[in-house]
Amino acid sequence: MAAGEGTRMRSSTPKVLHPVCGRAMVAWPILAAREAGAGRVAVIVSPGRDLSSGLPDQVETVEQPEADGTGGAIRAARELIAASETVLVLSGDVPLLSAATIADLLAAHEAAGAAATMLTIELDDPGSYGRVVRAGDGSVEAVVEAKAAGDAAPEQLAIREINAGTYVFDAAPLAAALDGLSNDNAQGEYYLPDVFPALRGAGHTVAAHVADDPAVTMGVNNRVDLAAVEAEARRRLLEGHMLAGVTVVDPASTWVDAGVEIGADARIEPGTSLRGATRVGARTVVGPHSTLIDTEVGAEATLVHSYLTSCQVGDGCSVGPFAYLRPGAALDAAAKAGTFVEIKNSHLGKGAKVPHLSYVGDADIGAGANLGAGTITANYDGFRKHRTVIGRDVRIGVDTMLIAPVEVGDSAYTGAGAVVKDDVPEGSLAVSENAQRNIDGYAAAKAAKMREEGS
């Protein structure tokens, strides 16, 4: 169910599209349901509300014509229910419901032989959650809402077992019971749990499965809730990585998105953020204070105080501190992008090094080449981008300017301060002839002029 307006989020973005650890909120319960064995998945949405950007592949959508409660949402999916045998109902704004909890609920439903099984949990302070009223045999007699004054009697409000908002139904009894729903309540809405008395009246059993994970009630209504849910999701993700053999030095200052892969014995230092489809190889050290977005890093690499997005870093590479690797940057094994180095849409061969204070854009750098401090590839002529090609084992002198398109042959050199506009043959040295001229007495003449202008 994802048709809520989410007005308390104070956002132009639909509530269920807000990200939780890099994944749209609504995608979390969908993926958990699939992991637990769900087949056909449909998301119930408001009219004209496009949630496609946050939905996994092969998910259908059904419009709920008006915002008339959870019962109205399920009635909107009547055709899908008729074509099903078992119906699992989840909430799109409760993202941390796990696949294990869903699997346990489905198993409990099958074992009970019930027409409906609801997920419940016991809370010390049930607040406004719907109270579960049980019959003498332990089955569910009803769920009494407690959202507004008058919904529940005092003795019902004293019940600690609450409705977690997740259900399993046999499809045919559910379809029949939906016809009898009424909105005669303080909210004027159709509540899905109101089908339970109808199911019992038709001779069916309604069961309950008590969960032990408090996350089943961690719904999102506003951005305060969102922050709390994301903090818990992050904690669980990091715990999973640590149990799999990853060292996270300070989990409180480390952010890892859902879907990030980290190899065994990797070390994630404080202040590090791993986002999107990032993959980090075994025994690699990332951080402190590094951000990787949609980036693949091999084994035994080191990335310190750097920002990388949509790039590839091979085994044993060294990056940073204060390096910026932009989309299309690719470093082969043992390559280096050092201090205050920016690389964009460029390939560094095995063992190639750009140690410090350089910009490399639209370039191919051969294995074993070394670019001195201050090297710049001037790749843009005001109209088009051009490539620079630097061969194997080249030595680029400090403060060299390479004006693309240009090619430097294998084992060639450039002198300090060279401006290279033409190709450099293999094994050659390229220098720029800029004769030095000294002006005697310049400092004294300038001081005199400054006194004269100040008088």
N, C-alpha and C positions, 0 to 999 in steps of 0.2 A: 504494500500500500504506500503510494507516494503522491497522493493528490492534495495533501495539506497545503494551505497557502503560505505557511511559514512567516507570517507577518512580524512575529517577534524577533526575527533575525535582522530586521531593518535593512534589507538587502534587495537589490534588483536581480540577484542571482537566486534561482529556486533553492530552497533550503537543502534539498537532498543532493544538489550538485556541489555544495561546499565540500572542499577536500578534507579528508582525514588521513594524515600521513601520505599525502600524494595521490590518494585514490578517492574518487567521488563517494560521498557518504552512501548513496543508494547502491553502489556496486558491492559494498562489503557484505550485506546479507544475501545478495544474489550469488556471489562467489561461494559463500559459506553453504548455501543450500545446494549448489551444484556439487560441492565437495562431499556433501552428505548423501548425494544420490538423486537429487531432484532432476527431472527431465525437462519438460516444457516450463518455461518461465515467462510470466507476464507481469508487467508493472502497471498499476492503476494510476492514472495521471489526471490532472485537471484539464479542462478544455483549452486547447491552444497552447498548452505547456509542453515545450520540447525538452526532453531529458536525454536525448540521444547521445549527447557528448559524454555523458557519464555512465552509459550503460555498456556492459560487456556485449560481445557478439551474440547473435541469435536470441535476443530478448524481445518479446512482443510488448506492445503497449495497449492499454484499454482506457478509454476516457470515462471518468465519472462525471455525469452531466452537471451535477451541482454538489456543493460541499455539504453533504447531509450525513456525515459520520461514517464510522467503519462498516456499519451494516450496508449503507448505501454504496460504499466502495465495492464490497463483495457482490452486491446485486448487479453492479455494472459488468461484472465478469461472469454472468450467468451462463453464457454460451460456452465459455472455456470450462466451467465447472461441469456442465452437462457432458462434455467430451472427455472427462477425466474419471479416475477411480478414487484417487486420494488427493486431497487438496491441502497444501501447506500454506499458511497465511503468515507473512512476516511484515514488519514495519520498516519502511525505507529510512526512517530517522533513528533506528536503533542499530548502529553499525557493528557493535562488538559481539553480537550473538555468534557463537562459534559453531563450526561444523560439527564438533563433538557433541555440543548441547542439542543441536538439531537432530543428529543421529539418535541420541538417547531418547528424545521426544518421539520420534517415529517408531522406535523399537517399543517404547511404552504403549503407544497407541495400538500397535499390532498385538502386543501381549494382552492388553485389556479387552480386546474385541469390542471396543467402543465405537460409537458413531462419531464422537468428537473427543479429542484430548487436548487440554490446554496446558500451557507452561505456566507454572506458578513459582513463587518464591516467598519466603517468610521474612518480613522486615520488622525491626523494632519500632520504627516509625512509618506506618504505611501511607501517611499523608493523603493525597487525593487519588491514590490508585484504587481501582475497583476491587472490592472485597470478594473472596471466594467463599460461598456458602455451601457447605457440604451436607449431604444426607447422612443418615445413620449408618449406611453401608460404606461410607467413604467416597462415594461418587459425588460429582458436582451437581448440586441442586440449582444453583444460580450464581451469577456474578452481579453484584450490586455496585453501581457506579457511585463515586464519592467526589465528583468534580464540583458539585454545587450543593448549597444547603437544600435539604429536602430529598436528595437522591437516595440517602441511606438512613436507616434508623440507628439510634445510639448503640444498640447491641451489635449491629452489623459493623459499625465503625470500629468496634473493639477488636474485630478479627485481624490477625496479623498476616495471614496468607493472602497474597494479592495476585491479581491477574497480570502476568508479564506481557500480555498482548501478542502472544505467538500461539498458533493453533494448528491442529491437524484434524481434518474432517474426512469422513467417507463422503464422496461427492453426492450421491443420490439423496441421502437424508438431508444434507445441507441445502441442496437446491429446493427441496420441499419446504423446509423450515423458513427459508428466506421470504416466502410469500406472507408469512404471518408477522413480520417485523412491524413494530409500531414506534412512532417518535413521540409518544406521550411521556415526556420526561422534562426535567428542568431545562435541558439544553435544546430540546426540540430536534434531536438527532436520532438516527437509527444506529443503535449499538449492536455490533456483531454478537457479543455474548448473550444478547436477548434471544438468540435461537436456542439456547440450551433448554429452557423450560419446554419449548415446542418439541425438541428432540426427546426429552424425557416423557412428555405426554404421548408421543407416538410409540413409546415402548423401547426407546433406545437408551444406551448408557452413555453418560458423559463422564470422562475420566480426567484426572489431573496428574501431571508429572512435576514434582517439586525439583527445581534447579538449585544448585549450590554456588552458581557463579553470579555475583552481584551485577555483572555487566549486562545481564539480560534486561535490566531496568534502566540502563544508561541511555535514555533517549535525548534527542537534541531539540530544544525549543528556541534557544537563543544562543548568542555567541559565547556566553559564559559556559553553557552546557557544552558547546562545541570545543572549547579549550580543555574542559575536563575530560571529554571523550578522547580527544587527540592525545592528551598526556597519558591516558591509560593505554591507548593503542600503541603509542611509542614505547611505553614500558614493556608491553608484551612482546613487541617486535624485537627489541634489544635483548630481552631475556631469552627469546628463541635463538638469536644469533650467538649469545654467550654460551648457552647450553650446547650449541653445535661446534664450539671450539674457537670462537672469536673473542679476543680481548677488547672490551670496551672500557677504557680507563675511567671515564666519568659519565655514566649513563644520563645524569641530569643535564649535561651540556652537550649531548650528542643527539642528532636528529637523523633518523633513517626511515625512508619511505617504505611502504608496503611494496613488495616486488623486487627490492634491492637484493642482490646476491653477494655474499661475502665468504671467501674461502677460509678454511681452517688455519688457525694460527695467525691470521691477520690481526693487526693492532689498530684500533680506531682511537685517536687521541682527542682530548677535549676540544669543544668548539667546532666539531666537524659535522657537516651536513651531506648526506648521501641521498640523492633525489632521483626520481624518475626510474629509468631502466638501467641504472648503474650496476656494474658488476666489478667486484674487487677480488683479485686473485689471492691465493694462499701466501701467507707470510709477508704480505705487503703491509707497510705502515702508512696510514693516512692521517695527516694532521700533525700538530694541532692547527685549528682554525683553517680548515680546507673545505671547499664546497665542490662536489662532483655532481653534475647533472647529465643523465643519459650518457655516461662515460664508461668505457671498458678499460680496466687496468689489469695487467698480467700479474704473475707471481713475483714476490720478492722485490717489488718496486718501493720507492719512498717518495711521498708527496707531502711537502711541508708548506703550510701557510699559502695555499694557492687556490685558484679558481679555474675549474675545468668544465667545459660544457660541450657535449656532442663530439667527443674525440676519443682516440685510442692510444693507450700507453702500454708498451710491451713489457715483457719480463725484465726485471732488474733495472728499470729506468729510474732516473732521479729527476724530480720536478720541484722547483722552488728553492728557497722561499720567495714569495711574492711573484709567482709566475701566473700568467693568464693564457690558458690554452683554449682557443675559440673553436667553433665548429669546423670540422675537416682536418684538424691537427692529428697527425698520426706519428707516433714514435716507435721505431723498431726496438728490439731488445737492446738494453744497456745504453740507450741514448739519454741525453741530458738536456733539460730546459731549465736553466738556472735562475739566479736572482734577477728580478725585474725583467723577465723575458716574456714577450708576447708572441704567440705563434697562431697563425690563422691559415686554414686550408693549405697546409704544407705537410710534407713527408720528410721525416728524418730517418736516414738509414741506420743500420746497426752500429752502435757505438758513436754515432755523430753527436757533437756537443755544441750547444749554444749557451755558454756559461753565464753570461750576465749582460744586462743593459742593452738588449737588442730587440728589434722587431723583424719577424720573419713572416711574410705573407705571400701566399701563392708561389711557393717554392718547393723544389725537390733537392734534398741535400743527401749526398752519397754517404755510404758507410765510412766511418772513421774521420770524417771532416770535422774541423774545429773552426767556429766563428768567433773572432775576437770581440772584446767589449765594444759596444756602440755600433755593431753591424746593423745596417738597415737595408731591407729590400724595398726599393721604391717601385711598387707594383701597379700604380694607377697613374695614367697619363692625362687624366681629366675627362676621358671618354670611356676607356676600357681598362680592365685588369689584365696584366701580363705576368707570365711566370718567369722565375729565375731558376736556373738549373746549376747546381754546384756538384761537381764530381766527387769521386772517392778520394779520401785522404787529402783533401784540399785544406790549406791554411789561409783563412781570411784574416788580414791584419786588423788591428783595432781601428775603430772609426771609419770603416769602409762603407761606401754607399754604392749599392748595386742597382743600376737603372735598368729595369726590365723592359723588354725581353732581353735577357743576356744569359750566356752560358760560360761557366768556368770549368775547364777540363780537369781530369783526374790529376792529382798530385800537384796542382798549380798553387801559386801564392799570390796574395795581394799585399802591397805595402801599407803601412799605417797611413790613414787619411786618404786612401785612394778613392777616386770616383770612377767606377767601372761602367762604361757605356757600351763597350764593344766586347765581343767574346774573347776569353783568355784561353789560349791553346794549352793542351796538356803539358804539365811540367814547367810552365812559364811563370814569370813574376810580373804582375801588373802594378805599375806605380803611376802617380799623377805628378806632372811636372809643374809644381807651384813654387816658383822661386821666392825665397824669403827676402824681405826688404826691411832694414832697421832704420828708424827715423831718430837721429840723435837729438837730444834736448827736448823731446816731446813733452815730458812731464813738467819741466820748468815753464815751457811756453804755454801749456794749458793752465797752469796755476796763475800765471800773469794775466791771462785773458779773463779768468774767473774774477780776479781782483778788480780788473778794469770794469767789467760789467756790473760788479756789485757796488762800485763807487758812485 
